[in-house]
Amino acid sequence: MSLKKRLSHDIFHARTELTQQQAADAVFISLREYQKIEKGDILPGTEIFLRLVYFFDLDIKDYLEEANAHVSIRSF
């Protein structure tokens, strides 16, 4: 599962008691941006990504493993 889809899935299921507007307000982003993230249309930047992970009490290690799989390290 892609990083974008995994985050989308996880925050959708973590938001059981909140409206989308309440979740967006909690992490200081617009409702439209939150909706795009939850739908899996966009992957947020690092700062918003971290706010979402910590707000929804998600395990950041799950995302780090996925991100590392897509990073190529070049030696000079």
Secondary structure, 3 states (H helix, E strand, C coil): CCHHHHHHHHHHHHCCCCCHHHHHHHCCCCHHHHHHHHHCCCCCCHHHHHHHHHHCCCCHHHHHHHHHHCCCCCCC
